[in-house]
């Protein structure tokens, strides 16, 4: 991977980390507990709020996992880890397009399947 490609990845990952950080803060707010017997909610609205909270909890967990992967990718890029960008299964280079799409990828497409 060229130094220009590494910089493109660093820039992309930085933007993605900023976006995910904002999303996580918003999702935290949406996953606050739904108070039992809330005066302003009828039973159907309360059940809907509980269901929405569950969906948002899954989205929050997914965003946190992706953020951790991106932070690890940034660390590896910053440390000039010679193994970054190579598949942990077969050892082949992960195509740059895949890394741009998923900077946290540790496997090539074939091994990921």
C-alpha positions in Angstrom: 0.0 0.0 0.0 1.4 3.4 -1.0 1.7 6.3 1.5 -0.9 8.2 -0.5 -3.4 5.2 0.0 -2.6 5.1 3.7 -3.4 8.8 4.0 -6.6 8.3 2.1 -7.5 5.5 4.6 -6.5 7.7 7.6 -8.7 10.5 6.3 -11.7 8.2 5.6 -11.4 6.5 9.0 -11.1 9.8 10.8 -14.3 11.0 9.2 -16.1 7.7 9.9 -15.0 7.8 13.6 -16.4 11.3 13.9 -19.7 10.3 12.4 -20.0 7.1 14.5 -19.2 9.0 17.7 -22.1 11.4 17.0 -24.4 8.5 16.1 -23.5 6.7 19.3 -24.3 9.7 21.4 -27.7 10.0 19.7 -28.4 6.3 20.1 -27.5 6.4 23.8 -30.3 9.0 24.2 -32.7 6.8 22.3 -31.9 3.7 24.4 -32.8 5.3 27.8 -35.2 3.1 29.8 -38.9 3.6 29.1 -40.4 4.4 32.4 -43.2 2.1 33.6 -46.6 3.7 33.7 -45.5 6.9 32.0 -48.4 9.3 32.3 -48.2 10.6 28.8 -48.0 7.1 27.1 -50.9 4.8 26.6 -50.1 1.0 26.6 -49.7 0.8 22.8 -47.4 3.8 22.7 -45.4 2.3 25.6 -45.0 -1.0 23.8 -43.9 0.8 20.6 -41.4 2.8 22.6 -40.0 -0.4 24.1 -39.7 -2.0 20.7 -38.0 1.1 19.3 -35.6 1.0 22.2 -34.7 -2.6 21.4 -34.0 -1.8 17.8 -31.8 1.2 18.8 -29.9 -0.9 21.3 -28.9 -3.3 18.5 -27.9 -0.3 16.4 -25.9 1.1 19.3 -24.0 -2.2 19.8 -23.2 -2.4 16.1 -22.0 1.2 16.0 -19.7 0.6 19.1 -18.3 -2.6 17.5 -17.5 -0.8 14.3 -16.0 2.2 16.2 -13.7 -0.2 18.0 -12.6 -1.8 14.7 -12.0 1.6 13.1 -10.0 2.8 16.1 -7.9 -0.3 15.9 -7.3 0.3 12.2 -6.2 3.8 12.9 -3.7 2.6 15.5 -2.3 0.0 13.0 -2.0 2.6 10.3 -0.4 5.1 12.7 2.1 2.5 13.9 2.9 1.6 10.2 2.0 -2.0 11.1 3.5 -4.0 8.2 0.7 -6.6 8.5 -2.1 -4.1 8.1 -3.8 -4.7 4.8 -3.0 -8.3 4.6 -5.4 -11.2 5.2 -5.0 -12.9 8.5 -6.1 -16.2 7.0 -4.3 -16.5 3.7 -1.7 -13.7 4.0 -2.7 -12.1 0.6 -3.0 -8.3 0.3 -6.6 -7.1 0.9 -7.6 -5.0 -2.1 -7.4 -1.3 -1.4 -11.1 -0.9 -2.5 -12.1 -3.3 0.3 -10.0 -1.4 2.9 -11.6 1.9 1.8 -15.0 0.3 2.2 -14.2 -1.5 5.4 -10.9 -0.2 6.9 -11.3 -2.6 9.9 -11.3 -5.7 7.5 -8.8 -8.3 8.5 -9.7 -10.8 5.9 -9.9 -10.7 2.1 -13.2 -11.3 0.5 -12.5 -15.0 -0.2 -11.5 -15.8 3.4 -14.3 -13.7 4.8 -16.9 -15.9 3.1 
